[in-house]
Amino acid sequence: MVGEGAKLDEVLTRILHAVCTVMSCEAASVLLLDSRKRNLIFQAAIGQKGAKIKGITLPRNIGIAGAVLENGSAIICEDPTEDPRFCEALDNTIGFITRSIIYVPLIIDNERVGVLEGVNKISKKTFSDNDLQVFISFADISAAAVHNAKANELLIRKNKALQRKLDEYLKTSSKNSKITH
């Protein structure tokens, strides 16, 4: 299971590098709902403070990312410090200054499972509506990667369970055939 999570992190990190290059932003991250669907976890993150933010957990109803998850709508925030939903404590914790943000929900089978975040547009003051259209495409790719990783994890678990049952059957079958011979 850890191996599968590592593969997902690797795929998401590649996507985030493309996000930063194409979107011309300083940092990007993917926040995913935990298994109990109570918290958002920074699953993958790149940028100057990417290593510090990866793994941080926030209650799903906190921050702008939480609002995007709850309402399912993308948000471009020109000055996050002016938004009452902005979680300034996170910036303080990792030593980062957020100047602009773009968020898009990650949706799998009509279910919101996380959020894609781009931070600090480099070439302009903020992200544009055109940026949003491209960002939605990256969110779709990210959601597909998450979906595929979950499906793969399920197949691996089912395969292991089937293998245990088969081993059990063969062991029982072998004992029974020794008794009859």
N, C-alpha and C positions, 0 to 999 in steps of 0.2 A: 504494500500500500504506500509506503514511503517512496518507493521507486516511482510509482505512478504519479504521486504528488510532485516529485522532482521533475518528471517529464512535463507536467502541466506548467510548472513554474518556468521551465526553460522555454516552452512555446510562448507563454505569455510575455516573458522578458523580450523575446525576439519581436513580438508584436509591438511592445512598448517602445523598443528602439526605433521601429518604423514610424510609430506615432510621433515621437519627438522629432525625427528627421522631416517627415512630411508636413507635420503641423507647425514646425518651428517653435517648439516649446522647450523649456528647461527641464521639465520632469513629467513623468506620467506614472499612473498606477492603476491596478485592478483591485477593487475591493469586492470580496465575495461573502455571501451570507454563510454563517457557520451551519453545522449540521442541524442545530436546533432552531435555526432561523431567528435568532435573537440578536446577533451581533454581525457587524461588518468587519472583515479581517482584510488587512492589506496583504493580499496573496502574492503580488508581484509589484515591484516598484523600481524605477530607474531615475537617475538624476543625481545631483550632488548629495542628497540625503536619502537616496533610495534604500541603502542598507539599513539605515536607522529606522525608517518607517515600516519596512517589511515586517509583517507579523503583528503589528499593533492592531488592537481590537477596539472597536467603538460600538456602543449600543446602536442598534439599527435606526433609532429615531433621533440620533444626534447629528448635527452638522448639515451642510448642504447636500453631501452625498446621501445621507439618510433621507432627506426630503425627496431627492431624485428617485431613490429606491421606492419610497412610499407612494409617490404620485405617478411614477413611470414616465415623467417628462424630462427631456434634456434641459439643462440650464447653462447659460453663458453668464458668468459673473465678472463684470468689468472691474469692480473693486470689492473683493470679498469682505474686507474689513467693515464695509458699510452694510453688510447683510447680517441681520441678527442671528441667522442660523450658522454663520461661520464659526468654526471651532478653532479659535485663536490659540487655545491651550496646546493643540497639536503642533502648531508652528513653534511655539515656545519650547515644547518638549524636545523637538529635533533640531532647533536652531535654524529655522528657515523663515523666509519672508515671502508670503504669497501675495502676488499683485493682480493676477487674473486667473480664472479657472473656467474650464469647460467640463461638463459632466454629461454622460449619456448612460441610461440604464442598460444592463445586460439582460436580455430576455431569451429564455429557452422555453419553447412550447407554451407561449403566453404567460409564463411565470417569470417574475423579476427575481434574478438570482444574484445580482451584484451591480456594480457601477464601474465604468471606465472614466478615468480622470486625467485631464491634461492641465498642466500648471505653468503659468508665466509665459505667455506668448513673447517670443524674442523680437520678431521683426516689427511688431506693432504693439499698441498699448493693450489691446484685448483681442479675443477671438471673434471671428465674423460668422455670419449665417452660412457663408460658403464653407468655412472651416467646420461648422456643425455638420454639414452634409457628409463631408469626408470622415469626420469623427464617428458618425453613425455607422459607416461602413466598417471602421475599425472595431466598433462595439459588436457588430454582427459577427466578425471574424473571431473576436475574443469569446463571445458566447458560444460559438460553434466549438472552439477549442475546449471550453469547460464542459460542454455537453459530451463531446467525444471522450474526454478523460473520465467523466462519470460513467459513461456506458462501458468503457474499457475496464474500469475498476469493478463494475458489476459483473461483467463476463469473467473476470479473473476469480472473483469470489465464488461464482456459481461453478466454475470449472474446478476449483479446489474442493468444493463441497461434493461435487460429483466424483472426483478422484477418491476422496475419503470413503464414499459409499461403495465405489467399485472395489477398493482395497479391502474393505470390510466384507463385501460379498465374496471376493476371491478367497479370503482367509477362511470364512465359514464354509464355503464350497470345498475347499481343500481338506478341511477337517472331516467333513461329511464323506468325501470320497475315500479317505483313508479308513474310515470305520467300515464301510461297505466292502472293501477289498480284502 
